[in-house]
Amino acid sequence: MNLNKQKLEIALAKVCKNPYDLCKETGLQYQTYRRVANGDNCKPATVGKIAKALNCDVKELLED
């Protein structure tokens, strides 16, 4: 699964969080966040954790 960087940043802004807050809340390493944000493939569970922390649907974060 690939996340859209722009959609991810918009979702972060909506909940007033920065990437460090997201990593702390989800338990992801910042390095993993950077890879995922830059379009690298990731596990569905990782996308689910991010979407849950951002209070949004997984589909809102995925590449079109």
Secondary structure, 3 states (H helix, E strand, C coil): CCECHHHHHHHHHHCCCCHHHHHHHHCCCHHHHHHHHCCCCCCHHHHHHHHHHCCCCHHHCECC
